[in-house]
Amino acid sequence: MKKQYFRNLWYLLSSNQRFILRRLYYYPIDVYDKFKGNRHRFVPPRGSIYTGSPANSDSYIKQGAHQLELLKSEINLMPSDSVLDIGCGIGRTAIALSEYLNTNAKYEGFDVVKKGVDWCNSKINKEYPNFNFTYIPLFNDLYNNSNLKAENFKFPYKQESFDKIFSFSVFTHMQIDEIQNYFKQIHQVLKSDGIACSTFFLYDDANEAYISKREGFNFPIQENGFKLMNSKVKSGNIAIHKDKLNAMLINENLMLVKIIDGFWKDKIRDSEKKEYQDIVVFKKTE
């Protein structure tokens, strides 16, 4: 209950207040890391990491390496692929990809947080010119107060540009109509033989009651085919029924390939599961 209480307090803050508070909270350890030389040229200070856990350099690099391994195993990511990183954040996955993708590959990433994109362009793009990061000022009540709406956003790339498209912990922080539009955009820019991979919080009839009331991390707000963690910050966290997700994919001429359940909703942690969130692999219909 305490975790849920503090999470609700966190959601009451504006996106700018959250960024400032995070910087202040981690400032002492960031100074210590710099003094001890515990920094990597591509890894930002902990207080600047606004997605996932604010890890030290070694842990941050390991997290990105883990995501790379997931992409290799689940969507057969190849060194020469053209890839789109939706919600590239502050470079967690891109750092790992910079050592895997070759010079014939193309990496494009976009994010709604300008400071993350600026960091990536000033660090990663400087050494890897085939890695491009784009700031898109879209409204998100967790990260950005812009007036531009994600449900109307068109991806700024040519049709059938990418072999592989992926996102980590992005659709968990978007509203349902925004996710629907992103599926439409993915269909536009994914090659006919391409494949996509994204993470979600998913549930079904068997575990819906449990995730609604489980201690510490739950989704009590019931909507039509999905559940919210907080009614005031709708992008805080969203969980989607598996049937609803499948219908959303079909609506955009996408086909569900497989779901790899994560361990976020396990009553007892299944050590065989690879990822905290649920992994969804999908492609264009034939």
C-alpha positions in Angstrom: 0.0 0.0 0.0 2.9 2.4 0.7 4.3 2.0 -2.8 0.9 2.8 -4.3 0.4 5.8 -2.0 3.8 7.3 -3.0 3.1 6.5 -6.7 -0.2 8.4 -6.5 1.6 11.4 -4.9 4.2 11.3 -7.7 1.5 11.4 -10.3 0.1 14.6 -8.7 3.2 16.4 -9.7 3.7 18.0 -13.1 6.1 16.5 -15.6 8.6 19.4 -15.0 8.3 19.0 -11.2 9.0 15.2 -11.6 12.2 16.0 -13.6 13.4 18.5 -11.1 12.7 16.4 -8.1 14.5 13.4 -9.7 17.6 15.5 -10.4 17.7 16.9 -6.9 17.2 13.4 -5.3 20.1 11.8 -7.3 22.4 14.8 -7.3 24.6 13.6 -4.4 25.2 10.2 -5.9 25.7 11.7 -9.4 28.5 13.9 -7.9 30.0 10.9 -6.2 29.9 8.9 -9.5 31.7 11.7 -11.3 34.3 12.0 -8.6 35.0 8.3 -8.6 35.0 8.0 -12.4 32.0 5.7 -12.4 30.6 7.1 -15.6 30.3 6.0 -19.2 30.5 8.4 -22.1 27.0 7.5 -23.3 25.3 7.0 -20.0 23.6 10.1 -18.5 23.7 11.0 -14.8 21.2 9.0 -12.7 19.0 12.1 -12.1 18.6 12.6 -15.9 17.3 9.0 -16.4 13.5 9.5 -16.6 12.6 6.0 -17.8 13.1 2.8 -15.9 15.4 2.6 -12.9 18.0 5.4 -12.5 20.9 2.9 -12.6 24.7 3.4 -12.4 26.6 3.1 -15.6 27.3 -0.7 -15.4 23.7 -1.5 -14.7 22.4 0.8 -17.4 24.7 -0.8 -20.0 23.5 -4.3 -18.8 19.9 -3.2 -19.1 20.4 -2.2 -22.7 22.3 -5.4 -23.4 19.4 -7.4 -22.0 17.0 -5.5 -24.4 19.3 -6.3 -27.3 19.2 -10.0 -26.5 15.4 -9.9 -26.4 15.4 -8.3 -29.9 17.8 -10.8 -31.2 15.9 -13.8 -29.8 12.3 -12.6 -30.3 12.4 -10.7 -33.7 15.7 -12.0 -35.1 17.3 -8.6 -35.1 20.2 -8.6 -37.6 23.3 -6.3 -37.7 22.3 -4.8 -41.1 18.7 -4.1 -40.2 17.0 -0.7 -40.5 15.3 -0.2 -37.1 12.9 2.2 -35.5 13.0 2.7 -31.7 9.7 4.2 -30.6 10.2 6.1 -27.4 14.0 5.9 -27.5 14.3 7.7 -24.1 17.8 8.6 -23.2 19.5 5.9 -25.2 19.3 2.7 -23.1 18.7 0.4 -26.0 20.6 2.5 -28.6 23.8 2.2 -26.6 23.7 -1.6 -27.0 22.6 -1.4 -30.6 25.6 0.9 -31.4 27.9 -2.0 -30.9 25.7 -4.5 -32.7 24.4 -2.8 -35.8 26.9 -2.3 -38.6 27.5 0.8 -40.8 25.1 -0.4 -43.4 22.3 -0.5 -40.8 20.0 2.5 -40.0 18.7 3.4 -36.6 16.0 6.0 -36.0 14.6 6.8 -32.6 12.1 9.4 -31.4 10.9 10.5 -28.1 8.6 13.1 -26.4 11.3 14.3 -24.0 13.7 16.8 -25.6 16.5 16.4 -23.0 16.7 12.7 -23.8 16.9 13.3 -27.5 19.4 16.1 -27.1 21.7 13.8 -25.0 21.6 11.0 -27.5 22.4 13.2 -30.5 25.2 14.9 -28.6 26.7 11.6 -27.5 25.7 8.6 -29.6 25.1 10.3 -33.0 28.4 12.1 -32.7 30.2 8.7 -32.9 27.6 6.8 -34.9 26.2 9.0 -37.7 23.8 6.3 -38.8 22.0 6.7 -35.4 19.5 9.5 -35.6 17.3 10.8 -32.7 14.2 13.0 -33.2 12.3 15.0 -30.7 8.5 14.9 -31.2 6.7 17.4 -28.9 3.6 15.3 -28.1 1.4 15.6 -25.1 1.9 13.0 -22.4 0.6 13.7 -18.9 3.6 11.8 -17.5 6.4 13.4 -19.6 5.3 16.3 -21.8 2.8 19.2 -21.6 2.8 20.0 -25.3 -0.6 20.5 -27.0 0.2 18.1 -29.9 -1.8 14.9 -29.6 -0.3 11.4 -30.1 -3.5 10.1 -31.5 -3.1 12.4 -34.5 0.7 12.0 -34.9 2.1 10.7 -38.2 5.5 9.0 -38.0 8.0 11.2 -39.9 9.4 8.3 -42.1 8.7 6.9 -45.5 6.4 4.0 -46.0 8.0 0.6 -45.5 11.3 2.0 -44.2 12.1 -0.4 -41.4 12.9 -4.1 -41.1 12.3 -4.1 -37.3 10.3 -1.8 -35.1 10.4 -2.0 -31.3 9.4 -0.1 -28.1 10.2 -0.9 -24.5 7.8 0.4 -21.8 6.2 3.0 -24.1 2.7 1.6 -24.7 2.4 1.1 -20.9 2.4 4.9 -20.6 0.0 5.9 -23.4 -3.8 6.2 -23.7 -5.7 3.6 -25.7 -6.5 5.9 -28.8 -2.9 6.9 -28.9 -1.8 3.3 -29.0 -4.3 2.6 -31.7 -2.8 5.3 -33.9 0.7 4.1 -33.3 -0.3 0.7 -34.5 -1.6 2.4 -37.7 1.7 4.3 -38.1 3.7 1.1 -37.5 1.8 -0.6 -40.3 2.7 2.3 -42.6 6.5 2.3 -42.0 7.1 -1.4 -41.4 8.4 -3.3 -44.4 6.0 -6.0 -45.8 8.3 -8.8 -44.4 9.2 -6.8 -41.3 8.4 -7.6 -37.7 7.7 -5.5 -34.5 8.1 -6.0 -30.8 6.7 -4.0 -27.9 6.1 -4.4 -24.2 2.8 -4.0 -22.4 1.0 -4.8 -19.2 -1.6 -7.4 -20.3 -4.2 -9.4 -18.5 -7.0 -11.8 -19.3 -10.2 -12.9 -17.6 -8.3 -15.3 -15.3 -6.1 -12.7 -13.7 -8.2 -9.5 -14.1 -9.4 -9.5 -10.5 -5.9 -10.1 -9.2 -4.2 -7.2 -11.0 -7.0 -4.9 -9.9 -6.3 -5.4 -6.2 -2.8 -6.8 -5.9 -0.6 -5.0 -3.3 1.9 -2.4 -4.5 1.2 -2.4 -8.2 -2.4 -2.6 -9.4 -4.9 -1.3 -11.9 -8.1 -0.5 -10.1 -9.7 1.8 -12.7 -11.9 -0.2 -15.1 -12.4 1.0 -18.6 -13.6 -0.7 -21.8 -11.1 -3.5 -22.4 -8.4 -1.9 -20.4 -7.5 -0.7 -16.8 -5.8 2.3 -15.4 -3.6 2.7 -12.4 -4.6 6.4 -11.9 -7.7 8.1 -13.2 -6.0 11.6 -13.1 -2.8 10.6 -14.9 -4.1 8.3 -17.6 -0.6 7.8 -19.1 0.8 6.8 -15.7 0.3 3.1 -16.4 -2.3 1.2 -18.5 -3.0 -2.5 -18.6 -4.9 -3.9 -21.7 -7.0 -7.1 -22.0 -5.3 -9.5 -24.4 -8.5 -9.7 -26.5 -8.7 -5.9 -26.7 -5.1 -5.8 -27.8 -5.6 -8.4 -30.5 -8.6 -6.5 -31.8 -6.6 -3.3 -32.0 -3.9 -5.0 -34.0 -6.4 -6.6 -36.4 -8.0 -3.2 -36.9 -4.7 -1.9 -38.4 -4.0 -5.0 -40.5 -1.5 -6.3 -38.1 -1.2 -9.9 -36.9 -0.3 -11.1 -33.4 2.6 -13.5 -33.7 3.1 -14.3 -30.0 2.8 -13.0 -26.4 5.6 -13.7 -24.0 4.2 -13.1 -20.5 6.3 -11.1 -18.2 6.6 -11.7 -14.5 5.0 -8.4 -13.3 1.8 -10.1 -12.5 3.2 -13.4 -11.0 2.0 -14.2 -7.5 5.3 -16.1 -7.2 8.1 -15.0 -9.5 8.6 -17.4 -12.4 12.4 -17.3 -12.9 12.1 -18.7 -16.4 10.4 -15.5 -17.6 12.8 -13.1 -19.5 11.2 -9.7 -18.9 9.1 -7.8 -16.3 6.6 -6.6 -18.8 4.7 -8.7 -21.3 6.4 -8.9 -24.7 4.2 -8.7 -27.8 5.5 -9.7 -31.3 3.4 -8.7 -34.3 3.7 -8.2 -38.1 1.7 -7.1 -41.1 -1.0 -9.5 -42.2 -0.3 -11.5 -45.4 
